[in-house]
Amino acid sequence: MMRVYVDINRCIGCRSCEVACKRVHGGKGHVNVHISEDRASVPLFCHHCEEAACTMACYSGALTKDGERTSFSLDKCTGCGLCRLACPFGVVWTDKLAHKCDLCAPNETPTCVLTCPAQALSNDYELALKRARARAGRATILGGKR
């Protein structure tokens, strides 16, 4: 499954991913960088859940599972906002009509991943896992547990 993995330790809050997403999607971005008290920044994306609550809440059929992706059809959206309420991660946005990350389908690599200057975004699970394990190892060493 292709997903976007975020390394929040690398994110510098530059919002390049937001700008790139808006450029590719005609001015409507599908990623939002949340900056918490000037201490941390976290890009927020659709998780393309296996059992996506947003698709179950969408009575118009605008949100559907397309293989492993959660697809969105703008022309079917009624703007009811039920998908936004159903998403447990808060990553479906509504500005009259809904919008969410589509992983830049059908591209192989999402534009946000290609654009990130800090390499905080990846669509490579093994790389994301390697970085997380390395960070956990450093935390253990620094914490005096080794």
Secondary structure, DSSP 8 states (H G I E B T S, - for coil): ----EE-TTT-----HHHHHHHHHTTT--S-EEEEETTTEEEEE-----TT-HHHHH-TTS-EEEETTEEEE-GGG-----HHHHH-TTS--EESSSEE---TTTT-SS-HHHHH-TT--EES-HHHHHHHHHHHHHHHHHHTT--
